Amino acid sequence: MKNNERGSMHQVLMFVLFAITAFAIVGIFRSVSGHAISSSTEIKSGLTGDCLDVYHDTKLAGSKVDAYGCNNTASQAWNVNNITIKHDNLCLSVINNGQSSGDNVDLEKCNNSPGEIWLTNENGLYNPNSQLCMTVPGNHLGVQLNMTSCKDTNKANEQWSSPMLTINCSGINTQGDRIACFAEKEWETWASPTSNHNGLLTTYTDGAPYEEWCADFVSYVYKEAGYPFAEGETNGWDESNANNVVNQGFTTYYPGSYIPKPGDVGYFDYDGGHVEIVISGGKQPTFIYGNSGTTDPATGNGEMAANTMTSDGSIGNIVYYMNPN
């Protein structure tokens, strides 16, 4: 081998060795810093340039959650499962499940508690148990988030956005979970700033929007989830009478001896009967339902509602849960 060829080969080997070493060093550096994340895991605040953030990226129950400048680090990495928002193995939660405006938001052990349930509300994040929305207090970075009225979701400090917050029912094949997911999807549609409530109500009631529509909503969600009522009044699903829902293929269970599951239907003895879909089970379940007890300004009829109330002594009480066969 000629000397110039030997020199060239040496240069090539040195370059390869340098490249491998540089790659290894970069790999080690990234594994040590290890904090770069995909921007798709961020939840952005309406305050420009800020993201939902875990203060100092602490990974302990009770860790403070705040808003901070988006920085593509692990402290801003979230995983959304339709109604729960997780950071590592902990859940975004309202302290003490949320009782009043001003209650703080932190991370807690995931246990399906009412404080860990989140639904989109126009541009905000709504906790059905407290019936409040998450906000950045005083627009201040680094300050623990808390809960406030959902009347101001047009304000930047109450707005939260991420592609992950869109309800996705694809791939959910378990019957109860699928039914619950489609109820959540209808809530998301109803709560959208651009929703047409008249059009939605006409869809749920099969063309009869001015009626007490709780049973219509339940039967519509079951149909959309792929489980239409066999004895529905119209088209195998339309069911306008709450008292008839139990005849559509359910097993009934009384509250004292049964823990409700997602997809179950709660029957209440409100005037004329009332039904609601369980979206999160447990001893204090969360429901979504057509609420004829309020007036929607767009329709003159009721609104869709979501909360954890299982009884109201002045109106009625839950009588039984219906589990789909």
Buried (B, 14 or more C-beta within 10 A) or exposed (E): EEEEEEEEEEEEEEEEEEEEEEEEEEEEEEEEEEBEBEEEBBBBBBBEEBBBBBBEBBBEBEBBBBBBBBBBBBBBBBEBEBBBBBBBEBBBBBBEBBBEEEBBBBBBEBEBBBBBBBBBBBBBBBBBBBBBBBBBBEBEBEBBBBBBEBEBBEBBBBBBBBEBBEBBBEEBEEBBBBBBBBBBBBBBBBBBEEBBBBEBBBBBBBEBBEBBBBBBBBBBBBBBBEBBBEEBBEEEBBBBBBEBBBEBBBEEBEBEEBEBBBBBBBBBBBEEBBBBBBBBBBEBBBBBBBBBBEEBEBBEBBBBBBBBBBEEEEEBEBBBBBBBE
